[in-house]
Amino acid sequence: MINDKRGLAMRIVAGLLVGILIGALAALALSVAATWIFDISQMEGAYAMGVAFFYMPAGALIGGIAGAIFASTR
């Protein structure tokens, strides 16, 4: 019984870490694509600051939660 709980906890942590990585990379990719599609100005690095300090952490948070939930249900 203890090994089952430990294994589940390890799967959840692994899913969380993988989800964080995939979520942050997906947010970065979508942000880069948005600059080309919507012709967003990148003067003075304001857009890059928004990507680095808002979109990537938000994507990592959403991806981490989704990864942990996905790993816990399998």
CHARMM internal coordinates of N, CA and C (Angstrom, degrees):
IC EDIT
DIST 1 N 1 CA 1.4506
DIST 1 CA 1 C 1.5277
ANGL 1 N 1 CA 1 C 110.89
DIST 1 C 2 N 1.3340
ANGL 1 CA 1 C 2 N 116.63
DIHE 1 N 1 CA 1 C 2 N -39.71
DIST 2 N 2 CA 1.4602
ANGL 1 C 2 N 2 CA 119.13
DIHE 1 CA 1 C 2 N 2 CA 179.96
DIST 2 CA 2 C 1.5263
ANGL 2 N 2 CA 2 C 110.24
DIHE 1 C 2 N 2 CA 2 C -66.79
DIST 2 C 3 N 1.3284
ANGL 2 CA 2 C 3 N 117.11
DIHE 2 N 2 CA 2 C 3 N -39.85
DIST 3 N 3 CA 1.4593
ANGL 2 C 3 N 3 CA 120.00
DIHE 2 CA 2 C 3 N 3 CA -179.98
DIST 3 CA 3 C 1.5183
ANGL 3 N 3 CA 3 C 111.54
DIHE 2 C 3 N 3 CA 3 C -64.31
DIST 3 C 4 N 1.3352
ANGL 3 CA 3 C 4 N 117.67
DIHE 3 N 3 CA 3 C 4 N -34.20
DIST 4 N 4 CA 1.4562
ANGL 3 C 4 N 4 CA 120.25
DIHE 3 CA 3 C 4 N 4 CA 177.97
DIST 4 CA 4 C 1.5218
ANGL 4 N 4 CA 4 C 110.66
DIHE 3 C 4 N 4 CA 4 C -65.19
DIST 4 C 5 N 1.3211
ANGL 4 CA 4 C 5 N 116.94
DIHE 4 N 4 CA 4 C 5 N -42.46
DIST 5 N 5 CA 1.4667
ANGL 4 C 5 N 5 CA 120.13
DIHE 4 CA 4 C 5 N 5 CA 178.80
DIST 5 CA 5 C 1.5234
ANGL 5 N 5 CA 5 C 111.02
DIHE 4 C 5 N 5 CA 5 C -66.97
DIST 5 C 6 N 1.3181
ANGL 5 CA 5 C 6 N 116.25
DIHE 5 N 5 CA 5 C 6 N -39.79
DIST 6 N 6 CA 1.4596
ANGL 5 C 6 N 6 CA 120.05
DIHE 5 CA 5 C 6 N 6 CA 179.28
DIST 6 CA 6 C 1.5265
ANGL 6 N 6 CA 6 C 110.41
DIHE 5 C 6 N 6 CA 6 C -66.40
DIST 6 C 7 N 1.3151
ANGL 6 CA 6 C 7 N 116.71
DIHE 6 N 6 CA 6 C 7 N -41.07
DIST 7 N 7 CA 1.4596
ANGL 6 C 7 N 7 CA 120.47
DIHE 6 CA 6 C 7 N 7 CA 178.21
DIST 7 CA 7 C 1.5177
ANGL 7 N 7 CA 7 C 111.79
DIHE 6 C 7 N 7 CA 7 C -64.66
DIST 7 C 8 N 1.3326
ANGL 7 CA 7 C 8 N 116.53
DIHE 7 N 7 CA 7 C 8 N -39.84
DIST 8 N 8 CA 1.4603
ANGL 7 C 8 N 8 CA 120.52
DIHE 7 CA 7 C 8 N 8 CA 177.50
DIST 8 CA 8 C 1.5221
ANGL 8 N 8 CA 8 C 110.67
DIHE 7 C 8 N 8 CA 8 C -65.03
DIST 8 C 9 N 1.3255
ANGL 8 CA 8 C 9 N 116.49
DIHE 8 N 8 CA 8 C 9 N -41.87
DIST 9 N 9 CA 1.4670
ANGL 8 C 9 N 9 CA 120.04
DIHE 8 CA 8 C 9 N 9 CA 178.73
DIST 9 CA 9 C 1.5270
ANGL 9 N 9 CA 9 C 110.89
DIHE 8 C 9 N 9 CA 9 C -63.61
DIST 9 C 10 N 1.3126
ANGL 9 CA 9 C 10 N 117.51
DIHE 9 N 9 CA 9 C 10 N -39.77
DIST 10 N 10 CA 1.4647
ANGL 9 C 10 N 10 CA 120.65
DIHE 9 CA 9 C 10 N 10 CA 178.66
DIST 10 CA 10 C 1.5277
ANGL 10 N 10 CA 10 C 111.20
DIHE 9 C 10 N 10 CA 10 C -66.20
DIST 10 C 11 N 1.3449
ANGL 10 CA 10 C 11 N 116.58
DIHE 10 N 10 CA 10 C 11 N -39.35
DIST 11 N 11 CA 1.4672
ANGL 10 C 11 N 11 CA 119.48
DIHE 10 CA 10 C 11 N 11 CA 177.29
DIST 11 CA 11 C 1.5142
ANGL 11 N 11 CA 11 C 111.30
DIHE 10 C 11 N 11 CA 11 C -64.64
DIST 11 C 12 N 1.3357
ANGL 11 CA 11 C 12 N 116.82
DIHE 11 N 11 CA 11 C 12 N -40.26
DIST 12 N 12 CA 1.4644
ANGL 11 C 12 N 12 CA 120.49
DIHE 11 CA 11 C 12 N 12 CA 179.45
DIST 12 CA 12 C 1.5256
ANGL 12 N 12 CA 12 C 110.45
DIHE 11 C 12 N 12 CA 12 C -64.91
DIST 12 C 13 N 1.3265
ANGL 12 CA 12 C 13 N 117.17
DIHE 12 N 12 CA 12 C 13 N -43.78
DIST 13 N 13 CA 1.4705
ANGL 12 C 13 N 13 CA 120.39
DIHE 12 CA 12 C 13 N 13 CA 178.95
DIST 13 CA 13 C 1.5273
ANGL 13 N 13 CA 13 C 110.43
DIHE 12 C 13 N 13 CA 13 C -64.78
DIST 13 C 14 N 1.3194
ANGL 13 CA 13 C 14 N 117.09
DIHE 13 N 13 CA 13 C 14 N -42.17
DIST 14 N 14 CA 1.4692
ANGL 13 C 14 N 14 CA 119.95
DIHE 13 CA 13 C 14 N 14 CA 178.22
DIST 14 CA 14 C 1.5226
ANGL 14 N 14 CA 14 C 110.60
DIHE 13 C 14 N 14 CA 14 C -63.94
DIST 14 C 15 N 1.3304
ANGL 14 CA 14 C 15 N 117.04
DIHE 14 N 14 CA 14 C 15 N -42.41
DIST 15 N 15 CA 1.4621
ANGL 14 C 15 N 15 CA 120.40
DIHE 14 CA 14 C 15 N 15 CA 177.29
DIST 15 CA 15 C 1.5100
ANGL 15 N 15 CA 15 C 111.91
DIHE 14 C 15 N 15 CA 15 C -63.65
DIST 15 C 16 N 1.3224
ANGL 15 CA 15 C 16 N 116.53
DIHE 15 N 15 CA 15 C 16 N -37.62
DIST 16 N 16 CA 1.4632
ANGL 15 C 16 N 16 CA 121.13
DIHE 15 CA 15 C 16 N 16 CA 177.68
DIST 16 CA 16 C 1.5264
ANGL 16 N 16 CA 16 C 110.86
DIHE 15 C 16 N 16 CA 16 C -63.12
DIST 16 C 17 N 1.3248
ANGL 16 CA 16 C 17 N 116.93
DIHE 16 N 16 CA 16 C 17 N -47.65
DIST 17 N 17 CA 1.4690
ANGL 16 C 17 N 17 CA 120.63
DIHE 16 CA 16 C 17 N 17 CA -178.49
DIST 17 CA 17 C 1.5287
ANGL 17 N 17 CA 17 C 112.12
DIHE 16 C 17 N 17 CA 17 C -65.86
DIST 17 C 18 N 1.3198
ANGL 17 CA 17 C 18 N 116.51
DIHE 17 N 17 CA 17 C 18 N -42.92
DIST 18 N 18 CA 1.4635
ANGL 17 C 18 N 18 CA 119.61
DIHE 17 CA 17 C 18 N 18 CA 178.26
DIST 18 CA 18 C 1.5245
ANGL 18 N 18 CA 18 C 110.22
DIHE 17 C 18 N 18 CA 18 C -66.11
DIST 18 C 19 N 1.3301
ANGL 18 CA 18 C 19 N 116.85
DIHE 18 N 18 CA 18 C 19 N -40.07
DIST 19 N 19 CA 1.4603
ANGL 18 C 19 N 19 CA 120.69
DIHE 18 CA 18 C 19 N 19 CA 178.22
DIST 19 CA 19 C 1.5139
ANGL 19 N 19 CA 19 C 112.49
DIHE 18 C 19 N 19 CA 19 C -63.91
DIST 19 C 20 N 1.3279
ANGL 19 CA 19 C 20 N 116.90
DIHE 19 N 19 CA 19 C 20 N -39.11
DIST 20 N 20 CA 1.4706
ANGL 19 C 20 N 20 CA 120.64
DIHE 19 CA 19 C 20 N 20 CA 177.03
DIST 20 CA 20 C 1.5251
ANGL 20 N 20 CA 20 C 110.13
DIHE 19 C 20 N 20 CA 20 C -61.67
DIST 20 C 21 N 1.3160
ANGL 20 CA 20 C 21 N 116.59
DIHE 20 N 20 CA 20 C 21 N -46.30
DIST 21 N 21 CA 1.4642
ANGL 20 C 21 N 21 CA 120.72
DIHE 20 CA 20 C 21 N 21 CA -179.18
DIST 21 CA 21 C 1.5260
ANGL 21 N 21 CA 21 C 111.40
DIHE 20 C 21 N 21 CA 21 C -63.98
DIST 21 C 22 N 1.3222
ANGL 21 CA 21 C 22 N 116.66
DIHE 21 N 21 CA 21 C 22 N -48.04
DIST 22 N 22 CA 1.4685
ANGL 21 C 22 N 22 CA 120.02
DIHE 21 CA 21 C 22 N 22 CA -178.74
DIST 22 CA 22 C 1.5218
ANGL 22 N 22 CA 22 C 110.96
DIHE 21 C 22 N 22 CA 22 C -66.92
DIST 22 C 23 N 1.3246
ANGL 22 CA 22 C 23 N 117.59
DIHE 22 N 22 CA 22 C 23 N -40.25
DIST 23 N 23 CA 1.4637
ANGL 22 C 23 N 23 CA 120.48
DIHE 22 CA 22 C 23 N 23 CA 179.87
DIST 23 CA 23 C 1.5151
ANGL 23 N 23 CA 23 C 112.79
DIHE 22 C 23 N 23 CA 23 C -63.90
DIST 23 C 24 N 1.3201
ANGL 23 CA 23 C 24 N 116.98
DIHE 23 N 23 CA 23 C 24 N -42.70
DIST 24 N 24 CA 1.4672
ANGL 23 C 24 N 24 CA 120.25
DIHE 23 CA 23 C 24 N 24 CA 179.14
DIST 24 CA 24 C 1.5224
ANGL 24 N 24 CA 24 C 111.21
DIHE 23 C 24 N 24 CA 24 C -67.21
DIST 24 C 25 N 1.3215
ANGL 24 CA 24 C 25 N 117.09
DIHE 24 N 24 CA 24 C 25 N -41.25
DIST 25 N 25 CA 1.4646
ANGL 24 C 25 N 25 CA 119.77
DIHE 24 CA 24 C 25 N 25 CA 179.00
DIST 25 CA 25 C 1.5256
ANGL 25 N 25 CA 25 C 111.52
DIHE 24 C 25 N 25 CA 25 C -68.29
DIST 25 C 26 N 1.3251
ANGL 25 CA 25 C 26 N 117.35
DIHE 25 N 25 CA 25 C 26 N -36.58
DIST 26 N 26 CA 1.4648
ANGL 25 C 26 N 26 CA 120.10
DIHE 25 CA 25 C 26 N 26 CA 177.20
DIST 26 CA 26 C 1.5232
ANGL 26 N 26 CA 26 C 110.71
DIHE 25 C 26 N 26 CA 26 C -66.20
DIST 26 C 27 N 1.3256
ANGL 26 CA 26 C 27 N 117.01
DIHE 26 N 26 CA 26 C 27 N -40.80
DIST 27 N 27 CA 1.4675
ANGL 26 C 27 N 27 CA 119.95
DIHE 26 CA 26 C 27 N 27 CA 177.75
DIST 27 CA 27 C 1.5210
ANGL 27 N 27 CA 27 C 110.81
DIHE 26 C 27 N 27 CA 27 C -64.25
DIST 27 C 28 N 1.3195
ANGL 27 CA 27 C 28 N 117.13
DIHE 27 N 27 CA 27 C 28 N -39.37
DIST 28 N 28 CA 1.4624
ANGL 27 C 28 N 28 CA 120.61
DIHE 27 CA 27 C 28 N 28 CA 177.48
DIST 28 CA 28 C 1.5272
ANGL 28 N 28 CA 28 C 110.79
DIHE 27 C 28 N 28 CA 28 C -64.50
DIST 28 C 29 N 1.3223
ANGL 28 CA 28 C 29 N 116.50
DIHE 28 N 28 CA 28 C 29 N -45.03
DIST 29 N 29 CA 1.4654
ANGL 28 C 29 N 29 CA 120.16
DIHE 28 CA 28 C 29 N 29 CA -179.76
DIST 29 CA 29 C 1.5237
ANGL 29 N 29 CA 29 C 111.31
DIHE 28 C 29 N 29 CA 29 C -63.52
DIST 29 C 30 N 1.3292
ANGL 29 CA 29 C 30 N 117.23
DIHE 29 N 29 CA 29 C 30 N -42.56
DIST 30 N 30 CA 1.4664
ANGL 29 C 30 N 30 CA 119.94
DIHE 29 CA 29 C 30 N 30 CA 178.68
DIST 30 CA 30 C 1.5185
ANGL 30 N 30 CA 30 C 111.40
DIHE 29 C 30 N 30 CA 30 C -66.79
DIST 30 C 31 N 1.3120
ANGL 30 CA 30 C 31 N 117.10
DIHE 30 N 30 CA 30 C 31 N -35.51
DIST 31 N 31 CA 1.4678
ANGL 30 C 31 N 31 CA 120.21
DIHE 30 CA 30 C 31 N 31 CA 178.44
DIST 31 CA 31 C 1.5230
ANGL 31 N 31 CA 31 C 111.71
DIHE 30 C 31 N 31 CA 31 C -67.71
DIST 31 C 32 N 1.3167
ANGL 31 CA 31 C 32 N 116.44
DIHE 31 N 31 CA 31 C 32 N -40.84
DIST 32 N 32 CA 1.4645
ANGL 31 C 32 N 32 CA 119.84
DIHE 31 CA 31 C 32 N 32 CA 177.40
DIST 32 CA 32 C 1.5265
ANGL 32 N 32 CA 32 C 110.14
DIHE 31 C 32 N 32 CA 32 C -66.37
DIST 32 C 33 N 1.3276
ANGL 32 CA 32 C 33 N 116.94
DIHE 32 N 32 CA 32 C 33 N -41.19
DIST 33 N 33 CA 1.4634
ANGL 32 C 33 N 33 CA 120.26
DIHE 32 CA 32 C 33 N 33 CA 177.99
DIST 33 CA 33 C 1.5252
ANGL 33 N 33 CA 33 C 111.03
DIHE 32 C 33 N 33 CA 33 C -64.37
DIST 33 C 34 N 1.3241
ANGL 33 CA 33 C 34 N 117.10
DIHE 33 N 33 CA 33 C 34 N -35.96
DIST 34 N 34 CA 1.4679
ANGL 33 C 34 N 34 CA 120.55
DIHE 33 CA 33 C 34 N 34 CA -179.43
DIST 34 CA 34 C 1.5186
ANGL 34 N 34 CA 34 C 111.56
DIHE 33 C 34 N 34 CA 34 C -64.99
DIST 34 C 35 N 1.3287
ANGL 34 CA 34 C 35 N 117.86
DIHE 34 N 34 CA 34 C 35 N -32.46
DIST 35 N 35 CA 1.4654
ANGL 34 C 35 N 35 CA 119.49
DIHE 34 CA 34 C 35 N 35 CA 178.34
DIST 35 CA 35 C 1.5186
ANGL 35 N 35 CA 35 C 111.32
DIHE 34 C 35 N 35 CA 35 C -65.37
DIST 35 C 36 N 1.3151
ANGL 35 CA 35 C 36 N 117.23
DIHE 35 N 35 CA 35 C 36 N -34.73
DIST 36 N 36 CA 1.4645
ANGL 35 C 36 N 36 CA 120.71
DIHE 35 CA 35 C 36 N 36 CA 179.75
DIST 36 CA 36 C 1.5245
ANGL 36 N 36 CA 36 C 111.15
DIHE 35 C 36 N 36 CA 36 C -79.59
DIST 36 C 37 N 1.3246
ANGL 36 CA 36 C 37 N 117.16
DIHE 36 N 36 CA 36 C 37 N -41.00
DIST 37 N 37 CA 1.4684
ANGL 36 C 37 N 37 CA 120.67
DIHE 36 CA 36 C 37 N 37 CA -175.87
DIST 37 CA 37 C 1.5190
ANGL 37 N 37 CA 37 C 111.41
DIHE 36 C 37 N 37 CA 37 C -71.55
DIST 37 C 38 N 1.3270
ANGL 37 CA 37 C 38 N 117.45
DIHE 37 N 37 CA 37 C 38 N -47.09
DIST 38 N 38 CA 1.4624
ANGL 37 C 38 N 38 CA 121.45
DIHE 37 CA 37 C 38 N 38 CA -173.80
DIST 38 CA 38 C 1.5257
ANGL 38 N 38 CA 38 C 113.34
DIHE 37 C 38 N 38 CA 38 C -99.69
DIST 38 C 39 N 1.3300
ANGL 38 CA 38 C 39 N 117.66
DIHE 38 N 38 CA 38 C 39 N 5.18
DIST 39 N 39 CA 1.4662
ANGL 38 C 39 N 39 CA 123.19
DIHE 38 CA 38 C 39 N 39 CA 178.80
DIST 39 CA 39 C 1.5346
ANGL 39 N 39 CA 39 C 111.81
DIHE 38 C 39 N 39 CA 39 C 51.54
DIST 39 C 40 N 1.3339
ANGL 39 CA 39 C 40 N 115.27
DIHE 39 N 39 CA 39 C 40 N 55.70
DIST 40 N 40 CA 1.4630
ANGL 39 C 40 N 40 CA 122.05
DIHE 39 CA 39 C 40 N 40 CA -179.35
DIST 40 CA 40 C 1.5272
ANGL 40 N 40 CA 40 C 109.23
DIHE 39 C 40 N 40 CA 40 C -80.71
DIST 40 C 41 N 1.3192
ANGL 40 CA 40 C 41 N 116.40
DIHE 40 N 40 CA 40 C 41 N 133.19
DIST 41 N 41 CA 1.4615
ANGL 40 C 41 N 41 CA 121.65
DIHE 40 CA 40 C 41 N 41 CA 179.82
DIST 41 CA 41 C 1.5295
ANGL 41 N 41 CA 41 C 110.01
DIHE 40 C 41 N 41 CA 41 C -70.20
DIST 41 C 42 N 1.3143
ANGL 41 CA 41 C 42 N 115.39
DIHE 41 N 41 CA 41 C 42 N 139.79
DIST 42 N 42 CA 1.4616
ANGL 41 C 42 N 42 CA 120.90
DIHE 41 CA 41 C 42 N 42 CA 178.72
DIST 42 CA 42 C 1.5241
ANGL 42 N 42 CA 42 C 111.25
DIHE 41 C 42 N 42 CA 42 C -117.85
DIST 42 C 43 N 1.3031
ANGL 42 CA 42 C 43 N 116.99
DIHE 42 N 42 CA 42 C 43 N 27.33
DIST 43 N 43 CA 1.4690
ANGL 42 C 43 N 43 CA 120.71
DIHE 42 CA 42 C 43 N 43 CA -179.75
DIST 43 CA 43 C 1.5268
ANGL 43 N 43 CA 43 C 110.45
DIHE 42 C 43 N 43 CA 43 C -66.47
DIST 43 C 44 N 1.2991
ANGL 43 CA 43 C 44 N 116.29
DIHE 43 N 43 CA 43 C 44 N 137.82
DIST 44 N 44 CA 1.4631
ANGL 43 C 44 N 44 CA 125.51
DIHE 43 CA 43 C 44 N 44 CA 176.14
DIST 44 CA 44 C 1.5286
ANGL 44 N 44 CA 44 C 113.69
DIHE 43 C 44 N 44 CA 44 C 62.04
DIST 44 C 45 N 1.3033
ANGL 44 CA 44 C 45 N 118.85
DIHE 44 N 44 CA 44 C 45 N 11.93
DIST 45 N 45 CA 1.4525
ANGL 44 C 45 N 45 CA 121.56
DIHE 44 CA 44 C 45 N 45 CA 175.13
DIST 45 CA 45 C 1.5099
ANGL 45 N 45 CA 45 C 115.96
DIHE 44 C 45 N 45 CA 45 C 74.16
DIST 45 C 46 N 1.3200
ANGL 45 CA 45 C 46 N 118.30
DIHE 45 N 45 CA 45 C 46 N 14.29
DIST 46 N 46 CA 1.4627
ANGL 45 C 46 N 46 CA 120.43
DIHE 45 CA 45 C 46 N 46 CA -178.16
DIST 46 CA 46 C 1.5250
ANGL 46 N 46 CA 46 C 111.06
DIHE 45 C 46 N 46 CA 46 C -65.22
DIST 46 C 47 N 1.3178
ANGL 46 CA 46 C 47 N 117.45
DIHE 46 N 46 CA 46 C 47 N -40.76
DIST 47 N 47 CA 1.4614
ANGL 46 C 47 N 47 CA 120.14
DIHE 46 CA 46 C 47 N 47 CA 179.88
DIST 47 CA 47 C 1.5298
ANGL 47 N 47 CA 47 C 110.43
DIHE 46 C 47 N 47 CA 47 C -67.54
DIST 47 C 48 N 1.3248
ANGL 47 CA 47 C 48 N 116.88
DIHE 47 N 47 CA 47 C 48 N -39.75
DIST 48 N 48 CA 1.4642
ANGL 47 C 48 N 48 CA 120.43
DIHE 47 CA 47 C 48 N 48 CA 178.95
DIST 48 CA 48 C 1.5265
ANGL 48 N 48 CA 48 C 111.26
DIHE 47 C 48 N 48 CA 48 C -63.88
DIST 48 C 49 N 1.3271
ANGL 48 CA 48 C 49 N 116.84
DIHE 48 N 48 CA 48 C 49 N -36.49
DIST 49 N 49 CA 1.4718
ANGL 48 C 49 N 49 CA 119.86
DIHE 48 CA 48 C 49 N 49 CA 176.59
DIST 49 CA 49 C 1.5251
ANGL 49 N 49 CA 49 C 110.48
DIHE 48 C 49 N 49 CA 49 C -64.51
DIST 49 C 50 N 1.3195
ANGL 49 CA 49 C 50 N 116.41
DIHE 49 N 49 CA 49 C 50 N -41.06
DIST 50 N 50 CA 1.4589
ANGL 49 C 50 N 50 CA 120.35
DIHE 49 CA 49 C 50 N 50 CA 177.73
DIST 50 CA 50 C 1.5166
ANGL 50 N 50 CA 50 C 111.93
DIHE 49 C 50 N 50 CA 50 C -63.20
DIST 50 C 51 N 1.3216
ANGL 50 CA 50 C 51 N 115.90
DIHE 50 N 50 CA 50 C 51 N -40.69
DIST 51 N 51 CA 1.4600
ANGL 50 C 51 N 51 CA 120.15
DIHE 50 CA 50 C 51 N 51 CA 178.56
DIST 51 CA 51 C 1.5241
ANGL 51 N 51 CA 51 C 110.26
DIHE 50 C 51 N 51 CA 51 C -65.91
DIST 51 C 52 N 1.3319
ANGL 51 CA 51 C 52 N 116.78
DIHE 51 N 51 CA 51 C 52 N -47.48
DIST 52 N 52 CA 1.4623
ANGL 51 C 52 N 52 CA 120.75
DIHE 51 CA 51 C 52 N 52 CA -175.28
DIST 52 CA 52 C 1.5237
ANGL 52 N 52 CA 52 C 113.26
DIHE 51 C 52 N 52 CA 52 C -69.26
DIST 52 C 53 N 1.3293
ANGL 52 CA 52 C 53 N 116.74
DIHE 52 N 52 CA 52 C 53 N -35.29
DIST 53 N 53 CA 1.4624
ANGL 52 C 53 N 53 CA 119.05
DIHE 52 CA 52 C 53 N 53 CA -172.97
DIST 53 CA 53 C 1.5210
ANGL 53 N 53 CA 53 C 114.66
DIHE 52 C 53 N 53 CA 53 C -108.48
DIST 53 C 54 N 1.3426
ANGL 53 CA 53 C 54 N 118.62
DIHE 53 N 53 CA 53 C 54 N -4.52
DIST 54 N 54 CA 1.4605
ANGL 53 C 54 N 54 CA 119.51
DIHE 53 CA 53 C 54 N 54 CA 176.12
DIST 54 CA 54 C 1.5252
ANGL 54 N 54 CA 54 C 112.01
DIHE 53 C 54 N 54 CA 54 C -126.77
DIST 54 C 55 N 1.3304
ANGL 54 CA 54 C 55 N 117.32
DIHE 54 N 54 CA 54 C 55 N -58.26
DIST 55 N 55 CA 1.4632
ANGL 54 C 55 N 55 CA 119.71
DIHE 54 CA 54 C 55 N 55 CA -172.15
DIST 55 CA 55 C 1.5230
ANGL 55 N 55 CA 55 C 112.94
DIHE 54 C 55 N 55 CA 55 C -68.93
DIST 55 C 56 N 1.3185
ANGL 55 CA 55 C 56 N 118.23
DIHE 55 N 55 CA 55 C 56 N -43.07
DIST 56 N 56 CA 1.4646
ANGL 55 C 56 N 56 CA 119.64
DIHE 55 CA 55 C 56 N 56 CA 179.40
DIST 56 CA 56 C 1.5305
ANGL 56 N 56 CA 56 C 112.58
DIHE 55 C 56 N 56 CA 56 C -67.30
DIST 56 C 57 N 1.3473
ANGL 56 CA 56 C 57 N 120.66
DIHE 56 N 56 CA 56 C 57 N -45.01
DIST 57 N 57 CA 1.4689
ANGL 56 C 57 N 57 CA 118.65
DIHE 56 CA 56 C 57 N 57 CA 175.36
DIST 57 CA 57 C 1.5298
ANGL 57 N 57 CA 57 C 112.88
DIHE 56 C 57 N 57 CA 57 C -63.95
DIST 57 C 58 N 1.3395
ANGL 57 CA 57 C 58 N 117.01
DIHE 57 N 57 CA 57 C 58 N -36.24
DIST 58 N 58 CA 1.4663
ANGL 57 C 58 N 58 CA 119.28
DIHE 57 CA 57 C 58 N 58 CA 177.58
DIST 58 CA 58 C 1.5245
ANGL 58 N 58 CA 58 C 110.28
DIHE 57 C 58 N 58 CA 58 C -65.64
DIST 58 C 59 N 1.3237
ANGL 58 CA 58 C 59 N 116.93
DIHE 58 N 58 CA 58 C 59 N -42.13
DIST 59 N 59 CA 1.4581
ANGL 58 C 59 N 59 CA 120.33
DIHE 58 CA 58 C 59 N 59 CA 176.74
DIST 59 CA 59 C 1.5174
ANGL 59 N 59 CA 59 C 112.10
DIHE 58 C 59 N 59 CA 59 C -64.52
DIST 59 C 60 N 1.3246
ANGL 59 CA 59 C 60 N 116.76
DIHE 59 N 59 CA 59 C 60 N -38.50
DIST 60 N 60 CA 1.4618
ANGL 59 C 60 N 60 CA 120.73
DIHE 59 CA 59 C 60 N 60 CA 177.99
DIST 60 CA 60 C 1.5257
ANGL 60 N 60 CA 60 C 111.27
DIHE 59 C 60 N 60 CA 60 C -65.86
DIST 60 C 61 N 1.3230
ANGL 60 CA 60 C 61 N 116.97
DIHE 60 N 60 CA 60 C 61 N -39.67
DIST 61 N 61 CA 1.4624
ANGL 60 C 61 N 61 CA 120.75
DIHE 60 CA 60 C 61 N 61 CA 178.41
DIST 61 CA 61 C 1.5226
ANGL 61 N 61 CA 61 C 111.12
DIHE 60 C 61 N 61 CA 61 C -64.36
DIST 61 C 62 N 1.3167
ANGL 61 CA 61 C 62 N 116.37
DIHE 61 N 61 CA 61 C 62 N -48.51
DIST 62 N 62 CA 1.4653
ANGL 61 C 62 N 62 CA 120.42
DIHE 61 CA 61 C 62 N 62 CA 179.90
DIST 62 CA 62 C 1.5286
ANGL 62 N 62 CA 62 C 110.44
DIHE 61 C 62 N 62 CA 62 C -64.59
DIST 62 C 63 N 1.3296
ANGL 62 CA 62 C 63 N 117.19
DIHE 62 N 62 CA 62 C 63 N -43.12
DIST 63 N 63 CA 1.4556
ANGL 62 C 63 N 63 CA 120.88
DIHE 62 CA 62 C 63 N 63 CA 178.75
DIST 63 CA 63 C 1.5182
ANGL 63 N 63 CA 63 C 112.78
DIHE 62 C 63 N 63 CA 63 C -65.09
DIST 63 C 64 N 1.3229
ANGL 63 CA 63 C 64 N 117.47
DIHE 63 N 63 CA 63 C 64 N -38.91
DIST 64 N 64 CA 1.4613
ANGL 63 C 64 N 64 CA 120.77
DIHE 63 CA 63 C 64 N 64 CA 178.39
DIST 64 CA 64 C 1.5129
ANGL 64 N 64 CA 64 C 112.47
DIHE 63 C 64 N 64 CA 64 C -65.08
DIST 64 C 65 N 1.3184
ANGL 64 CA 64 C 65 N 116.53
DIHE 64 N 64 CA 64 C 65 N -42.95
DIST 65 N 65 CA 1.4666
ANGL 64 C 65 N 65 CA 120.29
DIHE 64 CA 64 C 65 N 65 CA 177.87
DIST 65 CA 65 C 1.5220
ANGL 65 N 65 CA 65 C 110.25
DIHE 64 C 65 N 65 CA 65 C -64.38
DIST 65 C 66 N 1.3370
ANGL 65 CA 65 C 66 N 116.24
DIHE 65 N 65 CA 65 C 66 N -45.79
DIST 66 N 66 CA 1.4651
ANGL 65 C 66 N 66 CA 119.93
DIHE 65 CA 65 C 66 N 66 CA 179.79
DIST 66 CA 66 C 1.5251
ANGL 66 N 66 CA 66 C 111.13
DIHE 65 C 66 N 66 CA 66 C -63.70
DIST 66 C 67 N 1.3245
ANGL 66 CA 66 C 67 N 117.51
DIHE 66 N 66 CA 66 C 67 N -40.87
DIST 67 N 67 CA 1.4571
ANGL 66 C 67 N 67 CA 120.74
DIHE 66 CA 66 C 67 N 67 CA 179.14
DIST 67 CA 67 C 1.5193
ANGL 67 N 67 CA 67 C 112.78
DIHE 66 C 67 N 67 CA 67 C -65.11
DIST 67 C 68 N 1.3272
ANGL 67 CA 67 C 68 N 117.10
DIHE 67 N 67 CA 67 C 68 N -40.45
DIST 68 N 68 CA 1.4657
ANGL 67 C 68 N 68 CA 120.39
DIHE 67 CA 67 C 68 N 68 CA 178.70
DIST 68 CA 68 C 1.5244
ANGL 68 N 68 CA 68 C 111.03
DIHE 67 C 68 N 68 CA 68 C -66.77
DIST 68 C 69 N 1.3238
ANGL 68 CA 68 C 69 N 116.66
DIHE 68 N 68 CA 68 C 69 N -41.29
DIST 69 N 69 CA 1.4697
ANGL 68 C 69 N 69 CA 119.77
DIHE 68 CA 68 C 69 N 69 CA 178.31
DIST 69 CA 69 C 1.5207
ANGL 69 N 69 CA 69 C 110.41
DIHE 68 C 69 N 69 CA 69 C -65.70
DIST 69 C 70 N 1.3314
ANGL 69 CA 69 C 70 N 116.47
DIHE 69 N 69 CA 69 C 70 N -44.16
DIST 70 N 70 CA 1.4626
ANGL 69 C 70 N 70 CA 120.34
DIHE 69 CA 69 C 70 N 70 CA 179.35
DIST 70 CA 70 C 1.5249
ANGL 70 N 70 CA 70 C 111.17
DIHE 69 C 70 N 70 CA 70 C -61.64
DIST 70 C 71 N 1.3219
ANGL 70 CA 70 C 71 N 117.52
DIHE 70 N 70 CA 70 C 71 N -42.66
DIST 71 N 71 CA 1.4626
ANGL 70 C 71 N 71 CA 121.15
DIHE 70 CA 70 C 71 N 71 CA -178.93
DIST 71 CA 71 C 1.5252
ANGL 71 N 71 CA 71 C 112.03
DIHE 70 C 71 N 71 CA 71 C -69.34
DIST 71 C 72 N 1.3253
ANGL 71 CA 71 C 72 N 117.38
DIHE 71 N 71 CA 71 C 72 N -32.08
DIST 72 N 72 CA 1.4662
ANGL 71 C 72 N 72 CA 119.28
DIHE 71 CA 71 C 72 N 72 CA -177.82
DIST 72 CA 72 C 1.5215
ANGL 72 N 72 CA 72 C 112.45
DIHE 71 C 72 N 72 CA 72 C -76.71
DIST 72 C 73 N 1.3275
ANGL 72 CA 72 C 73 N 117.74
DIHE 72 N 72 CA 72 C 73 N -21.94
DIST 73 N 73 CA 1.4636
ANGL 72 C 73 N 73 CA 119.64
DIHE 72 CA 72 C 73 N 73 CA -177.89
DIST 73 CA 73 C 1.5152
ANGL 73 N 73 CA 73 C 112.57
DIHE 72 C 73 N 73 CA 73 C -92.00
DIST 73 C 74 N 1.3087
ANGL 73 CA 73 C 74 N 118.45
DIHE 73 N 73 CA 73 C 74 N -8.56
DIST 74 N 74 CA 1.4628
ANGL 73 C 74 N 74 CA 120.32
DIHE 73 CA 73 C 74 N 74 CA -177.64
DIST 74 CA 74 C 1.4951
ANGL 74 N 74 CA 74 C 111.21
DIHE 73 C 74 N 74 CA 74 C -91.94
END
COOR INIT
IC SEED 1 N 1 CA 1 C
IC BUILD
